[in-house]
Structure formats: C-alpha cells, structure tokens
Amino acid sequence: MSESGFDWDDLLEHIEERQVIPIIGPELLRLPAAEGGGTLNQWVAERLGRKLGVPVEGLPTADPLTEVACRHLARGGQREDIYSRLRSVTKDLAIPLPEPLLQLAEIEHFPLYVSTTCDGWVEQALNLRRSNGHGPVRSLAYRPTVAEDLPCEMAKLDRPTVYQLLGRISASPDYAVTAEDRLEFLCSLQSEARRPHLLFDELKNNHLLLLGCNLSGWLAKFFLRIAKGSRLSLQRAASELVVDESGVQDQDLVVFLKHFSYRTRLYSGVTTAEFVGELWRRYRERHPARTAAVATAPV
C-alpha cells in the first residue's frame, strides 16, 4: 500500500478516538547527519564492539548488536559482559532526539506508546513535549522475571505512558540486545503467568501503528500473533498498519499477510520518518492549538 491508496482521514479519526497505539522500533531512532545519520543501534553497536575488544568493520545495518554479540562470544567472551558494557556506552549519551520521535510525542491523542527498543529516547521525547508541567510521563518496562503491567485500562491513564516491551537498558541481562534475547522475550510474553494482561488486552482491542520495528520473517508473524491473541486470519475489528522498510521488502511476509491477516496493511513508498512527518503535519492541521502549545517547548 502506498500513499495514493491510503485513507489518512480514517487513521486520524481512530487516533482522535484514542484507539491507536504506536509501536516504535529502531528504524525511527536515527542520529543527526552530524553524528553520521545512521540508526542509534548502529552507533551503539560500534562503540560496544570497541568496549568488548572485537572488530566492528562490516557490521550489518539490520541487526548490528547481534553481530557484535556473536563476534564477542566467538572469541570466548562472556555473554553477561555485553549488557554491562552496553549500559556503560549509553548512560551518558548526549545526542539530539530524532525529530520523528518529537513529532509522535506531540500527538496528544496517543495515551500509550509501546517501544521495541531498550533506550530511553521515547520517554525523553514525551517528557519534553507532553509533561505539561504535571510531572514526568509514566515509564514501564517488561522483564521476564517481573511482568510489569499497565496500572489501568488505556482509556483511564492519567498521563502519557511508554511501555518498553523488550526491557530497559541496565547493567543486568534483563533486556533484549540480540536476536536470541528477542526470541526469549517473545516466548516469555506467551506465558500466562508472565504476560502483562492489561497491556495485551489493549494491543488486542485497539488499532496498532507499527513504526520502523524491523519486523520481517518469522519475527513479524510471531509478534503480530502474540499481540492480537488469536489466529490472524480470524475476523476482527482492530487493524494493524506496518510502516517498515524491511517488512515491505520481505515478499514472504507480504504474501503471508495478504492471505492470512487481511487486517494487517503494509505501507510502502516512503521511509518511516517521512510517514511520521506526514502524520504529524496532518494532525497539526486538524489540531493547530494543540501543536502550537508544544512548538515552543525546549528541545
């Protein structure tokens, strides 16, 4: 699906009814041109590799952290070292927040943001653009050992909330860095005892806007199946819109969604950042007073 066949007004109507949950992935977390213009994951992976003493030449753009971890383990390194070193690399980051994150934060009809990254950028963007003098936004993170859940239904949230589905960076190995970590997190999220039930009720019953999550192959299918809680081919009211360059290029995923998940749509023809920019522009046209109030907020 490209912009020519897309109904922006339909998406904005659902957003204004607070029925859309943005799910933010690593493609959206890009550094400014002065810092190289790559993704935050690429920037962090190079510095993590140097901390671990492994070569950083030729890292893949899709999942550089997994490659650094593989090189570290192949040299006999300890798995636990990856997490503490990554915490050391990221704790003093002083990089301007990406504009698309700030734009998403300004859309006040999003009460809940779900992040599939482990950094604190989404939380920082919300604190800059949505705290409104009422204290910090609510920040929650999943861990397989501690199933932190939403405090209430999304409609009753008293402040903007971000939920980090794959954990939050710390010195302990309780957040997802590698492809294996992501697999373990998704398996844990299937457990009845460790599932954040309120969060998954909201994911099931609301429309999902997946932005730059790098979902392709089995991971995309597995994630969507867990989020919706039933067979993807069953009839359901809520839909999913996937804006993801890697997903659009995965023909197996395109065919699967076409035949088995008719409520999931792939948006093509633009980058994730360009899509967010267009969404923000159209939202601002409909709500000029709201966006004008945050336009002067410090960055």
Secondary structure, DSSP 8 states (H G I E B T S, - for coil): --GGG--HHHHHHHHHTT-EEEEE-GGG-B--GGGTS-BHHHHHHHHHHHHHT---TT--SS-HHHHHHHHHHHTT--HHHHHHHHHHHHTT------HHHHHHHT-TT--EEEESSSSSHHHHHHHHHH-TTS---EEEE-BTTB----SS-GGG-SS-EEEETT----SSS-S--SHHHHHHHHHHHH-TTTS-HHHHHHHHHSEEEEES----HHHHHHHHHHHH-S-TTS--S--EEEE-HHHHH-HHHHHHHHHH-TTEEEE-SS-HHHHHHHHHHHHHHH-HHHHHHHHTS--
